[in-house]
Amino acid sequence: MTLFLLLFLFSLCYGQEVIKLDIKKAYQLALNNNPEIRKMLNELSSLEAREVESKLFFLPNIVSGAGLIYNSQRDEWEKPYGISFLSTLYEFRKTISKIRSARLRTEMQMEVKRQFERDLKVTLLELFVQAELLAKLTEVKREEMAIAFVRFDRAVQRKELGFTTDLEVFRLEAVYREKRAELRKAQYEYNQTLYKIKKLVGFKMNDFIELESIQFEPKRGSLDKEKLLSLAKENSSTLKIKRLLLALYDQKLEESNRLFDFRLQLRGEIGNTLRTGAPITKAYSQERWRVGVEIIIPIFDPATPFNLIELGNQKRSLLLEIDDSIKQLELMIHSADYEYSYLISKLDYALAMDKYAEENLTLRKSEYELELAFDLGYAMAEKSESERQVKKAKYEIMLFLAKLYSALGLDPFLVLEGSHDFIKPD
């Protein structure tokens, strides 16, 4: 009965469909399901609505009302009522500026969204790489645990025959338990990474996924600093957002400087004394309806000079930030060339160690005997670990380039195309 139950559970586990997932499919799923993306889309939709509203400035504001007011001069209760509308026809040298300001806010939010999408690609690359390296690590730890268990088990047998001591048995058991714990930790971290990917792309936690390996071969050479810097100045989200904000300050300054420019508005009323909107002038008793065109010219606004000072200071500070951001990009790109060279040297070391491990494994296989079985097992584990280190070194280079491209406003997935347009051969 127990055997039947185990087989039944086994069939349930492997009967579930396995979802194959590559990096580009994962990105598309994340775009559709990620809550941060949807939140940004909502914010972008709100700003676009505000932009449309700024272009429909001429639509009237319509109110209706009624009241009861005591007039002491006439010693009677007046009963005002009516419907009133007020429509701004044009604000001289301000209307276009307000429309442009609304458009700039929308463009800034769109740029924030584009940078988030680039960051999302980097995050997925990191998770895919982490999952693959952890899968390889579990393979290494499983081999190490198997060797440690065989040594421990043999020591137990030798102890029973009187050929070794309890101290040696306990020491080898501790080694085995340590390797077993390391295997469990690697398995835990691997599955936790899979859960993070599922959450990011919108899968259920109990879905079975199979990740497609990312193929990447680095190119030896140096980074084309001039080309990267030129593209960074044009595409960097940080610079784009700050330049849009600078243009927004210019529009606000233009609006604040137009204090004495007139506003043309249309007013209409049905009723007696109901009026809304500036200027609040005396309303005469009336019957039926009234309509007219008004010109409003502001005379004095005490807040205007202070607004101009504040906006001017903000603009000057932003210009300093833009200049500093350009210098920061120059620092990043020039430093990146040295980091890339360092990562290539790490790869060379990993490749050399892999050659050594391969040769050592071949040697152990050729001289295999029962007494040397442990040497062969160690050689197999070392070979698996050297393969993992080579993968790790290559993926470090890939992630370095992906993060660099993202920071410069370029597509991080350029690293997957294998073109290496920004690397010059030595």
For each residue, the residues with C-beta under 8 A, 3 or more apart:
1: 4 5
2: 5 6
3: 6 7
4: 1 7 8
5: 1 2 8 9
6: 2 3 9 10
7: 3 4 10 11
8: 4 5 11 12
9: 5 6 12 13
10: 6 7 13 14
11: 7 8 14 15
12: 8 9 15 16
13: 9 10 16
14: 10 11
15: 11 12
16: 12 13 208
17: 208
18: 208 209 210
19: 203 207 208 209 210
20: 209 210 212
21: 25 26 197 201 209 210 211 212
22: 25 26 211 212
23: 26 27 124 125 128 212 214 413 416
24: 27 28 413
25: 21 22 28 29
26: 21 22 23 29 30 124 128 197 200 201
27: 23 24 30 31 120 121 124 413
28: 24 25 31 32
29: 25 26 32 33 201 202 203
30: 26 27 33 34 37 120 124 200 201 202
31: 27 28 34 37 117 120
32: 28 29 202
33: 29 30 201 202
34: 30 31 37 38 120 200 201 202
35: 38 39
36: 39 40 116
37: 30 31 34 40 41 113 116 117 120
38: 34 35 41 42
39: 35 36 42 43
40: 36 37 43 44 109 112 113 116
41: 37 38 44 45 113
42: 38 39 45 46
43: 39 40 46 47 109
44: 40 41 47 48 106 109 110 113
45: 41 42 48 49
46: 42 43 49 50
47: 43 44 50 51 102 105 106 109
48: 44 45 51 52 106
49: 45 46 52 53
50: 46 47 53 54 102 105 106
51: 47 48 54 55 99 102 103 105 106
52: 48 49 55 56
53: 49 50 56 57 102
54: 50 51 57 98 99 101 102
55: 51 52 99
56: 52 53 59
57: 53 54 88 91 95 98
58: 87 88 89 90
59: 56 87
60: 85 86 87 266 268
61: 85 86 87 276 277
62: 83 84 85
63: 83 84 85 274 276
64: 82 83 84 274
65: 80 81 82 274
66: 79 80 81 82
67: 79 80 81
68: 77 78 79
69: 77 78 79 80
70: 76 77 78
71: 74 75 76 77 78
72: 75
73:
74: 71 78
75: 71 72
76: 70 71
77: 68 69 70 71
78: 68 69 70 71 74 273
79: 66 67 68 69
80: 65 66 67 69 271 272 273 274
81: 65 66 67 271 272 274
82: 64 65 66 269 270 271 272 273 274
83: 62 63 64 269 270 271 274
84: 62 63 64 267 268 269 270 271 274 275 276
85: 60 61 62 63 267 268 269
86: 60 61 265 266 267 276 277
87: 58 59 60 61 265 266 267
88: 57 58 91 263 264 265
89: 58 264 265 266 293
90: 58 95 263 264
91: 57 88 94 95 98 261 262 263 264
92: 95 258 261 262 263 264
93: 96 97 254 258 261
94: 91 97 98 255 258 261 263
95: 57 90 91 92 98 99
96: 93 99 100
97: 93 94 100 101 251 254 255 258
98: 54 57 91 94 95 101 102 251 255
99: 51 54 55 95 96 102 103
100: 96 97 103 104 247 251
101: 54 97 98 104 105 248 251 252 255
102: 47 50 51 53 54 98 99 105 106
103: 51 99 100 106 107
104: 100 101 107 108 244 245 247 248 251
105: 47 50 51 101 102 108 109 248
106: 44 47 48 50 51 102 103 109 110
107: 103 104 110 111 244
108: 104 105 111 112 241 244 245 248
109: 40 43 44 47 105 106 112 113
110: 44 106 107 113 114
111: 107 108 114 115 237 240 241 244
112: 40 108 109 115 116 237 241
113: 37 40 41 44 109 110 116 117
114: 110 111 117 118 237
115: 111 112 118 119 237 406 409
116: 36 37 40 112 113 119 120
117: 31 37 113 114 120 121
118: 114 115 121 122 237 405 406 409 410 411 412
119: 115 116 122 123 406
120: 27 30 31 34 37 116 117 123 124 200
121: 27 117 118 124 125 402 406 411 412 413
122: 118 119 125 126 399 402 403 406 412
123: 119 120 126 127 200
124: 23 26 27 30 120 121 127 128 197 200
125: 23 121 122 128 129 214 398 399 402 412 415
126: 122 123 129 130 399
127: 123 124 130 131 193 196 197 200
128: 23 26 124 125 131 132 197 211 214
129: 125 126 132 133 214 395 398 399
130: 126 127 133 134 193
131: 127 128 134 135 190 193 194 197 211
132: 128 129 135 136 211 213 214 391 395
133: 129 130 136 137 388 391 392 395
134: 130 131 137 138 186 189 190 193
135: 131 132 138 139 190
136: 132 133 139 140 384 387 388 391
137: 133 134 140 141 186 190 388
138: 134 135 141 142 183 186 187 190
139: 135 136 142 143 384
140: 136 137 143 144 381 384 385 388
141: 137 138 144 145 179 182 183 186
142: 138 139 145 146 183
143: 139 140 146 147 377 380 381 384
144: 140 141 147 148 179 182 183 381
145: 141 142 148 149 176 179 180 182 183
146: 142 143 149 150 377
147: 143 144 150 151 179 374 377 378 381
148: 144 145 151 152 172 175 176 178 179 180
149: 145 146 152 153 176 179 180
150: 146 147 153 154 373 374 377
151: 147 148 154 155 172 175 176 374
152: 148 149 155 156 169 172 173 175 176
153: 149 150 156 157
154: 150 151 157 158
155: 151 152 158 159 164 168 169 172
156: 152 153 159 160 169
157: 153 154 160 161
158: 154 155 161 163 164
159: 155 156 162 163 164 165 166 168 169
160: 156 157
161: 157 158
162: 159
163: 158 159
164: 155 158 159 168 169
165: 159 168 169
166: 159 169 170
167: 170 171
168: 155 159 164 165 171 172
169: 152 155 156 159 164 165 166 172 173
170: 166 167 173 174
171: 167 168 174 175
172: 148 151 152 155 168 169 175 176
173: 152 169 170 176 177
174: 170 171 177 178
175: 148 151 152 171 172 178 179
176: 145 148 149 151 152 172 173 179 180
177: 173 174 180 181
178: 148 174 175 181 182
179: 141 144 145 147 148 149 175 176 182 183
180: 145 148 149 176 177 183 184
181: 177 178 184 185
182: 141 144 145 178 179 185 186
183: 138 141 142 144 145 179 180 186 187
184: 180 181 187 188
185: 181 182 188 189
186: 134 137 138 141 182 183 189 190
187: 138 183 184 190 191
188: 184 185 191 192
189: 134 185 186 192 193
190: 131 134 135 137 138 186 187 193 194
191: 187 188 194 195
192: 188 189 195 196
193: 127 130 131 134 189 190 196 197
194: 131 190 191 197 198 209 211
195: 191 192 198 199 205
196: 127 192 193 199 200
197: 21 26 124 127 128 131 193 194 200 201 203 209 211
198: 194 195 201 202 203 204 205 207 209
199: 195 196 202 203 205
200: 26 30 34 120 123 124 127 196 197
201: 21 26 29 30 33 34 197 198
202: 29 30 32 33 34 198 199
203: 19 29 197 198 199 207 209
204: 198 207
205: 195 198 199
206:
207: 19 198 203 204
208: 16 17 18 19
209: 18 19 20 21 194 197 198 203
210: 18 19 20 21
211: 21 22 128 131 132 194 197
212: 20 21 22 23
213: 132
214: 23 125 128 129 132 395 398 416
215: 416
216: 394 395 397 398 415 416 418
217: 394 418
218: 343 344 347 394 397 398
219: 420 423 425
220: 344 425 426
221: 420 423 424 425 426
222: 337 340 341 423 424 426
223: 228 333 336 337 340 422 423 424
224: 227 228 421 422 423 424
225: 228 229 333 334 337
226: 229 230
227: 224 230 231 421 422
228: 223 224 225 231 232 333 336 404 408 422
229: 225 226 232 233 329 330 333
230: 226 227 233 234
231: 227 228 234 235 408 409 410
232: 228 229 235 236 239 329 333 408 409
233: 229 230 236 239 326 329
234: 230 231 409
235: 231 232 240 408 409 410
236: 232 233 239 240 325 329 407 408 409
237: 111 112 114 115 118 240 241 409
238: 241 242 325
239: 232 233 236 242 243 322 325 326 329 409
240: 111 235 236 237 243 244 409
241: 108 111 112 237 238 244 245
242: 238 239 245 246 318 321 322 325
243: 239 240 246 247 322
244: 104 107 108 111 240 241 247 248
245: 104 108 241 242 248 249 318
246: 242 243 249 250 315 318 319 322
247: 100 104 243 244 250 251
248: 101 104 105 108 244 245 251 252
249: 245 246 252 253 311 314 315 318
250: 246 247 253 254 315
251: 97 98 100 101 104 247 248 254 255
252: 101 248 249 255 256 311
253: 249 250 256 257 308 311 312 315
254: 93 97 250 251 257 258
255: 94 97 98 101 251 252 258
256: 252 253 259 304 307 308 311
257: 253 254 308
258: 92 93 94 97 254 255 261
259: 256 298 301 304
260: 297 298 299
261: 91 92 93 94 258 297
262: 91 92 295 296 297
263: 88 90 91 92 94 295 296 297
264: 88 89 90 91 92 293 294 295 296
265: 86 87 88 89 277 293 294 296
266: 60 86 87 89 291 292 293 294
267: 84 85 86 87 275 277 291 292 293 294
268: 60 84 85 289 290 291 292
269: 82 83 84 85 274 275 286 289 290 291
270: 82 83 84 288 289
271: 80 81 82 83 84 274 286
272: 80 81 82 283 285 286 287
273: 78 80 82 283 284 285 286
274: 63 64 65 80 81 82 83 84 269 271 283
275: 84 267 269 280 281 283
276: 61 63 84 86
277: 61 86 265 267
278: 296
279: 294 296
280: 275
281: 275
282:
283: 272 273 274 275 286
284: 273
285: 272 273
286: 269 271 272 273 283 290
287: 272
288: 270
289: 268 269 270
290: 268 269 286
291: 266 267 268 269
292: 266 267 268
293: 89 264 265 266 267
294: 264 265 266 267 279
295: 262 263 264
296: 262 263 264 265 278 279
297: 260 261 262 263
298: 259 260 301
299: 260
300:
301: 259 298 304
302: 305 306
303: 306 307
304: 256 259 301 307 308
305: 302 308 309
306: 302 303 309 310
307: 256 303 304 310 311
308: 253 256 257 304 305 311 312
309: 305 306 312 313
310: 306 307 313 314
311: 249 252 253 256 307 308 314 315
312: 253 308 309 315 316
313: 309 310 316 317
314: 249 310 311 317 318
315: 246 249 250 253 311 312 318 319
316: 312 313 319 320
317: 313 314 320 321
318: 242 245 246 249 314 315 321 322
319: 246 315 316 322 323
320: 316 317 323 324
321: 242 317 318 324 325
322: 239 242 243 246 318 319 325 326
323: 319 320 326 327
324: 320 321 327 328
325: 236 238 239 242 321 322 328 329
326: 233 239 322 323 329 330
327: 323 324 330 331
328: 324 325 331 332
329: 229 232 233 236 239 325 326 332 333 408
330: 229 326 327 333 334
331: 327 328 334 335
332: 328 329 335 336 404 407 408
333: 223 225 228 229 232 329 330 336 337 404 408
334: 225 330 331 337 338
335: 331 332 338 339
336: 223 228 332 333 339 340 400 404
337: 222 223 225 333 334 340 341
338: 334 335 341 342
339: 335 336 342 343 400
340: 222 223 336 337 343 344 397 400 401 423
341: 222 337 338 344 345
342: 338 339 345 346
343: 218 339 340 346 347 393 396 397 400
344: 218 220 340 341 347 348 397
345: 341 342 348 349
346: 342 343 349 350 393 396
347: 218 343 344 350 351 390 393 394 397
348: 344 345 351 352
349: 345 346 352 353 393
350: 346 347 353 354 386 389 390 392 393
351: 347 348 354 355 390 393
352: 348 349 355 356
353: 349 350 356 357 386 389
354: 350 351 357 358 383 386 387 389 390
355: 351 352 358 359
356: 352 353 359 360 386
357: 353 354 360 361 379 382 383 385 386 387
358: 354 355 361 362 383 386
359: 355 356 362 363
360: 356 357 363 364 379 382 383
361: 357 358 364 365 376 379 380 382 383
362: 358 359 365 366
363: 359 360 366 367 379
364: 360 361 367 368 372 375 376 379
365: 361 362 368 376 379
366: 362 363
367: 363 364 372
368: 364 365 372 373 376
369: 372 373
370: 373
371:
372: 364 367 368 369 375 376
373: 150 368 369 370 376 377
374: 147 150 151 377 378
375: 364 372 378 379
376: 361 364 365 368 372 373 379 380
377: 143 146 147 150 373 374 380 381
378: 147 374 375 381 382
379: 357 360 361 363 364 365 375 376 382 383
380: 143 361 376 377 383 384
381: 140 143 144 147 377 378 384 385
382: 357 360 361 378 379 385 386
383: 354 357 358 360 361 379 380 386 387
384: 136 139 140 143 380 381 387 388
385: 140 357 381 382 388 389
386: 350 353 354 356 357 358 382 383 389 390
387: 136 354 357 383 384 390 391
388: 133 136 137 140 384 385 391 392
389: 350 353 354 385 386 392 393
390: 347 350 351 354 386 387 393 394
391: 132 133 136 387 388 394 395
392: 133 350 388 389 395 396
393: 343 346 347 349 350 351 389 390 396 397
394: 216 217 218 347 390 391 397 398
395: 129 132 133 214 216 391 392 398 399
396: 343 346 392 393 399 400
397: 216 218 340 343 344 347 393 394 400 401
398: 125 129 214 216 218 394 395 401 402 415
399: 122 125 126 129 395 396 402 403
400: 336 339 340 343 396 397 403 404
401: 340 397 398 404 405 414 415
402: 121 122 125 398 399 405 406 412 413 414 415
403: 122 399 400 406 407 412
404: 228 332 333 336 400 401 407 408
405: 118 401 402 408 410 411 412 414 415
406: 115 118 119 121 122 402 403 409 410 412
407: 236 332 403 404
408: 228 231 232 235 236 329 332 333 404 405
409: 115 118 231 232 234 235 236 237 239 240 406
410: 118 231 235 405 406 414
411: 118 121 405 414
412: 118 121 122 125 402 403 405 406 415
413: 23 24 27 121 402 416 417
414: 401 402 405 410 411 417 419 421
415: 125 216 398 401 402 405 412
416: 23 214 215 216 413
417: 413 414
418: 216 217
419: 414
420: 219 221 423
421: 224 227 414
422: 223 224 227 228
423: 219 221 222 223 224 340 420
424: 221 222 223 224
425: 219 220 221
426: 220 221 222
